[in-house]
Amino acid sequence: MINYPDFSSNGYEVERELGKNLTGGRITYLAKDINTGKTVVIKQFQFAQAMGTWRDYDAIHQ
């Protein structure tokens, strides 16, 4: 059994991992909105990773 992060407090349930870039400190998940059932993509940034930076985070939040 794979243990995905729990995003239920944010209203999402992870279905599967789509990809990861551990060098950049990010993992992408396919998830469902618990309230609407719509499919969403969640990108989790893990800045505590040795090579994690804010550069990629800043790129999608500009």
Secondary structure in CASP SS format (residue, H / E / C, confidence):
PFRMAT SS
TARGET T0000
AUTHOR 0000-0000-0000
METHOD secondary structure of the structure
MODEL  1
M C 1.00
I C 1.00
N C 1.00
Y C 1.00
P C 1.00
D C 1.00
F C 1.00
S H 1.00
S H 1.00
N H 1.00
G C 1.00
Y E 1.00
E E 1.00
V E 1.00
E E 1.00
R E 1.00
E E 1.00
L E 1.00
G E 1.00
K E 1.00
N E 1.00
L C 1.00
T C 1.00
G C 1.00
G C 1.00
R E 1.00
I E 1.00
T E 1.00
Y E 1.00
L E 1.00
A E 1.00
K E 1.00
D E 1.00
I C 1.00
N C 1.00
T C 1.00
G C 1.00
K C 1.00
T E 1.00
V E 1.00
V E 1.00
I E 1.00
K E 1.00
Q E 1.00
F E 1.00
Q C 1.00
F C 1.00
A C 1.00
Q C 1.00
A C 1.00
M C 1.00
G C 1.00
T C 1.00
W C 1.00
R H 1.00
D H 1.00
Y H 1.00
D H 1.00
A H 1.00
I H 1.00
H C 1.00
Q C 1.00
END
